Amino acid sequence: MIPSGLEKWNLNMNHGNGGADKKIGLMGGTFDPIHHGHLVTAESVYENLALDRIVFVPAGDPPHKQDSSVTAAQHRLRMVEIATASNSHFFISDIEVQREGPSYTIDTVEYYRCCYTDDTDIYFITGVDAVVQIPQWKNSDGLFELCEIVAATRPGYPTKNFFRFRDQLPAHQRQSLRMLAVPALSISSADLRQRVSEDRSIKYLVPEGVEQYIEEHGLYKSSRSNAIRVSFFE
């Protein structure tokens, strides 16, 4: 069941009414769990690109998580809501959770492209490592046509694979791709899940409310009893 009563929940309820927004960022991911690295990245992109809002889009069935377990959507959605509640320009969309089948990025970007006017710029935010895998995604060529792709990286992080990938793209696609260095936070969701399973602290790595939620619901214990299986690849 999707959490109810969330004031900032359904940005997608506007259907075709983008309001005054002219620059929006879409930040997809499993957020399993969301952590300070995600939040710092979103805030850095928001500030550096002068966006009107950032929309967090938790995946429903992530096609790239082949042969792995992903925590049930209602938990991941709730943790994102807790983590972003205090930020007035952070919003949440449950569009990928509500959509049947695997959560393809192109489908989500197409949806938001239809919701906004042609003069609205859409930025899809992802990590620099994920960017080089875009050719394996569904309709990757179409993605470059619909939005600008922002590859977030930490200062000092090796970027040779990114530049090699970028240089192989056609000129019109290179124009839709940019790299942005954000403050260094070496945090990963996989490491956080491992820490919890080993009864190690995740304090200060995730927002306090998210830490409490994980504890209250017994998430990321070795049994993974709160997880669902996915077997898709994007």
Beta strands, then each sheet from edge to edge (+ up, - down):
strand 1: 23-29
strand 2: 53-58
strand 3: 68-71
strand 4: 90-92
strand 5: 121-127
strand 6: 148-153
strand 7: 177-181
strand 8: 227-230
sheet 1: 4+ 2+ 1+ 5+ 6+ 7+
sheet 2: 3+ 8-
end
